[in-house]
Amino acid sequence: MPKSKLRKKVKDTASHTEQIVSHTPAPLESPSWLAPVMVASYLIGLFWIVIFYITQTKYPIPNIGAWNMVAGFAFIAVGFSLATKWR
């Protein structure tokens, strides 16, 4: 049986260098406002829920009932979403 001919491999360096040049690295530090806003959001949400329970569901906003829990957890969710951006 005859031996097959070997093919020369063509190097595709142009597309590889374009990928390296077009890639910009992400910033290594978080903005200075991120951590204080994140912690403040956590604390506001926590205090909102604690006040809701201490005042027997009358405050922080009267007449919306259990939606005060949703508002408190919304502040906590904002804090969590900011925590994912912190480096």
N, C-alpha and C positions, 0 to 999 in steps of 0.2 A: 504494500500500500504506500503511495507517495506521501511524503511529508508536506504538511500545509505550510504556505508561506506566512511569515510573521509580518504583521502590519506595524507600522511606526505609529506611536501615539502622538497625537497633536495636543500640545499644551494650550489650554484656553486661559491665558493669563490676563487678558483684557477685562473679562467680566469679573474676575476675582479682585483686581485692583480697583475697579469701579465700586465694588461693594465696600471695600475698606475706606475709600475716600469719602463716600457719601454717608457713612455711619458717623454720627456725632454722639459722643458720650453724654450720659445723663449727668445732671449736676450732682455733686457729691454731698452737698449740705442742704438741709431744709431751710426754708425761709424763717426768719427770726420770729415771725408772728404765729407760726404754726403751733408750737408747743403750748404757749399761753392760751390760745383760742381753744385748743383741744381739751386742755384741763378745765378751762372755764365751762365749756359745753358739758363735760361730764358732771361737774359740780352743780351746775344749774339744773340739769336733769334729775340728779339725785335729790337736791333740795326741793324741787317741784313735787316729786313723788312723796317725799317725807312730809311736806306740808299738807299734801292731799290726805294722807292717812292721819296725821295728828289732828287736823281740824274736822275729822269725821266727814270727809268728802264735800266740804263746803267751799274750801279755797284751794288753790290760788285764784281760779276764775270761777265765780259762782254761776250756777245755772247751766253748766255744761256737763256736770256729773262725771261719769267715768272717762270722758274725753280728756280730762286732766291727766290721766295715766298715759294716754297716747301722746300728749304734748311733752310729758316728761321723758318718755322713751324716744321721742323724736330728737330731743336735745342729746340724749345719749348716743343715738345712731349717728348724729352729725359728728360727735366726738370720735366715734369709732371709724367713720369714713376718713376723718383727718389723720387718725393714727396710722392708717395704711399708707399715707403719703410721707410719713415722718422717716427720716434717715439718720 
